[in-house]
Amino acid sequence: MPSTVSQAQTVRRTSADEDLAFAGVVRLGELLGAGQVTPRELAEFYLARVERLNPMLRAFISVRAERALIEADAALKRLQDGERGPLLGMPVAVKDNVDVSGEVTTHGSGGNPARATADSEVVERLRAAGAVILGKTALCELAAYGHFTSSAGHGVTRNPWNLDRSPGGSSGGSAAAVSAGMVPVALGSDGGGSIRIPSAFCGLFGLKPQRGRASLAPHEDHWYGCTVLGGLGRTVLDVATFDDAISGTPSSKSAQGSSLAGAARREPQRLRIAVSVKPAIPGVKPSPESLAAVERITVLLQSLGHAVETHELAHPQLLTTFTPRWAAGVRDDAVAHGSNLERRTRHMATVGRWLSGRALRRSIERESAVARRLNAVFDQYDLVMTPVTAAPPPSADISSGAGALRSFNQGSPYVCYTPTWNYVGQPAAAIPSGFDLDGLPGAIQLAGPPNSEATIVSVAAQIEAAAPWRQERPASVTSIH
């Protein structure tokens, strides 16, 4: 299936440096294991790219160059001692709402100067796997929005495919860093679409795993069950490998009995897939680009032997189900981390305080009933396909200077398909679907019943193999030397 991306937007490079930058986790792991590159050489290479590209993209909030090189040397010692592992010596980035010992966790705000005294559990798992943490990536304040990544303290993060466009939010810094080849994989969080939306806007694969799959410790919960942690990467296997490493399940196994990396290497069975394009927010209509992305993948899946049919979902009403959890969660974060917050965030925290009583209790009480109604689709189908967003990436500064209400309303076309799955806690993924006529990445969302990550990953890998758009690289970064 040919891409429609124009030569002006995308450039293929064959230089050794560009090939290394975009090699991905699996290939870099092979090079490290074979001794063809050392962890220090790899860390220095990516740090040099960060130094060159980050002033333009503002993907990283902080870079820990000295500590990263120390970690790289420790990884080399483990390799020399005969240890092997897919992330041993691998440069990674961590979204700056996750604690890394010795680093400030800003949560996108300028009001928290204290350095973390301990790693979060997912960072402990990354260290145990031998990953080298290059730095912390940008997010909008308190991860509150899905359509942009900017803050008063850090500025505007930009999309490598078009610097005037947003990389999405709130894991926009992680997405921009991976898409630009500044790091092979990065950790994100997803409380309403914040892994899937940036992945879709930046041409990456991003999986929102099942609730509880990766530990949120030292926190027991975040946003009342909505938030999960996971990786963003250029390939399905890269993300599956990363998510296996941070998984909280025994031996990195999913509930279906196999690692996600194993699922990415398996051909799926013939599946029944429902297509639903009706947004969950009234008044929002999917754009031609969003519908075209779904149509492209529908044709592709049918050519691969899957049965694909239209079947509109029984979406919950987000204003009464998801919104109270999101707003109350923002309010909780504002209380925990908030000094010197942006005015927009303070006002949204006030809304969260209003919704923290009966509306929140009702949201929690209704989850099981809503899940039963939503999951009736899986009596007939194995997976559901939707757009990820109803519109292409907006301007990078879409919400600069906007208040809470305006920012909330601006987000409607971008968070009208994703929060449903956060509310019920079930897995969903953004999968690249080619490019639109402006050269911007497109994507579709695949979602499934509880504990269906392995099925989603297997189909996503099949799509990727049949139409390998990941070979394309953004011209904004490949043209800079």
C-alpha positions, 0 to 999 in steps of 0.5 A: 500500500503506497504512502502519499507522503510528499518528497518535500515532507519526508527524506530517506537517509542512508548515512550510517549516523541516520541509520543508527539513530532510527535503528530501533530497540531490537536492532540496537540490542543486537549491535550491543550484544555483538559488541559492534557498539558499546553502551557509552558510544550509543549514549554519546551518539544519542546525547549529541542528537539531543544537543543538536535537535532539542533546541528546535523540538523541545522534547526533553525537559532535562538531560542527564548526560553525566549520569547516563554515561556512568550507567552506560559504563555499568551496562558495558560491565554487565555485557562483558560479564556475559549478561544479555538482555534486550534493554541492556545498554539501551538509551531510553527517556522517561516522561517527566511525571515519573520519578528518577532518583536525583532528578526533579520531577516537574510534572510539566510545572515550574513549582517543584524544585525538589529532586526525587529521592528514589526511583519509581518502580518502572524506573527500577525495572528499567535499571534492572534491565540495564537501560540507560536513562538519557533524560526526562521528556516534556508534558503539559502541566500535570499531564492534563491535556491530550492535544498539546505539549507546552508549559509556561516554564518549558515552552512549546514542544513541536512535532518533528514531521511539521514544526508548526504542528503539535506532537499531541499530549501529554506524552508529546515530549516522549513522542517527539524524542523518539520520532526525531531519532533522539532516543529509540524508545521512551516511557509515557503515561496515558490517562485519557489518550496520552500515549496513543494521541502523541504516537498517532501524531508522530508516526509511532506505535503506542500501547495503552496496556491493561490497567495494572499491567505496569506498576504506578508505585510509589503511587497506588493509583492515578486519576481513579484507575484511568492512568497507565504507563507504557512505551512509545516506539517506532516499531511494535516489537520495540514497544512490546520489548520495552513494555515487557521490561516494565510489566508488573506481571510475573516473568513479563507475561501477559494474562494470555500467557506470553510475552508481548514481544513473543506476540509481536513475532506471531501471526495472528489468527483470522480475526473479526474486527468491528469498525466504529467511527462515531466519536464519543463526544456529541457534535464532533465529526471525524475529519476526512483524514481520520476516515481515510486512515480507517479505510486504508487499514480496513482494506489492508486487514481484509487483504490479510484475511480478517473479517472487518465490519462496521459496528458502532460502539456503545460509547459511555457519555464521557462527561459523566463517566471519564471527566469526573475522574480526569478533573478530580485527578488534576485536582489531586495532582494540583494539591500534591505538586502545585505551587506556582501552577499556571492559571489554567491549571488552577481553574481546572483543579477548581472544577475537579474539586467540584466534581470530586464528590457525588459525580466522582462516586457515581463515575466509579459506581457505574464502571462495571455496568458501562463496561458490560454494555461496551463489551457486548461488542466482543460477543461478536468481534475480537477487536474494535478499530476506530480513529485515534483522533477526529482531526489531524495534529493541531497547531503546536501553540493551539492552547497558548494563552488559553484558559481552562474552558477554552483548552478543554473545548479545543481538545474535543476532536482529539480526545473523542475516541481514546478515554473510553478505554481508560475508563474501563481499564482495557487495552488499546493501541495507536497504529500508524496508517500511512501519511496524509496529503500534507505529509502528516502521519495518520493512525488508527486505534485498535482496542480489545476486551480485558487482557487482550494486549497480545492480540492487539500487538500481534495484529499491529505487527502484522499491519506494520509488516504489510505496510512498513511506514516506519521506514519514513523519517521526518525531514525536519530532523534528517536534513540537520547535520 
